[in-house]
Amino acid sequence: MKQKKVISKHDMIRAINSLNISISNVLRRVELLEKNVGDYIEMKKDVGSLEKYRSKKKEGKILWTTRLMKWLKGLLSEKEAQS
């Protein structure tokens, strides 16, 4: 007789909790990196040059959030058209 591999509710909860902990750890490390890079830029007194660089780079470019919103609106309009 073959035994079926069943995923229990407890297994799903444990996996989700594990993913939440992993995401939390990654977020914490990204925040630490961001803080350290900011401190390094301040230490080198490069804040002004970084602002100039960012403003030049931004000119004429769409923010990623704007691109995401356009993509989501397109996706939603396609779904509405299908129904």
N, C-alpha and C positions, 0 to 999 in steps of 0.2 A: 504494500500500500504506500503510495506516495504522500509525503507530507507537503501541504501547501505552505508557501512562504507568505505569511500574512503580516502586514504592517499594522501594528496596533495604534490606538489613539495616543498611548503613552510614548511610543516610538516617535510619532510625529511631533508631539510636544517637546520631547527631548531634542530632536533635530532642530526645531525652530528656535529653542532657547540657545542651543549651541551656535546657530547662525547669528542670532542677536548679539551674543557675547563677542563673536569674531568681528562683526561689523563695528561694535563699540570699540574694540581694541584698535581696529584700523583707523577709525575716526580720531581716537586719542592720539595715535602716532602722527596723523596728518596735521592735527592741531599743533603738536609739538614741533614738527618740521616748519610749519608756517611761523610759529613764534620765533624759532631760532633764526630763520632766514630774515625775518623782520629785525631782530636784534642785531644780526650781522650787518645789515644794510645801514642801520642807525650808527653802529660802531664805526663803519667805514665812511660815514657822513655822505652817503650816496643817495639820500632820499630825493633830493632835487633832480638829479640826473635820471633816477628811476621814474619819477613822475613825468618828466619830459619824454622818456622812451615810451611809456605807456600811452601818453596822449597822442604821440605820433603813430603808434601802432593801431590805436583805436579808430583813427580817422578813416572814414569810408568803409569800415567793417561792421558787419552785423554781430551783435552779441550772440553767444550760443543759446542764451535763454530765449531770445527772439526767434532764432531758427527753430528751436524746440516747439515753441508755441505755434508757429506756422505749420510745422509738420503735424502736430496734434490736431489742429483745426482741419487740415487736409484729410487726415485719417478719419476724423469724426464725420466730415461731410461725405466721404466715400461710403461710410457705413449707413448714413441716413439715405443716401441715394439707392443703396442696395435694398433697403427695407421699404 
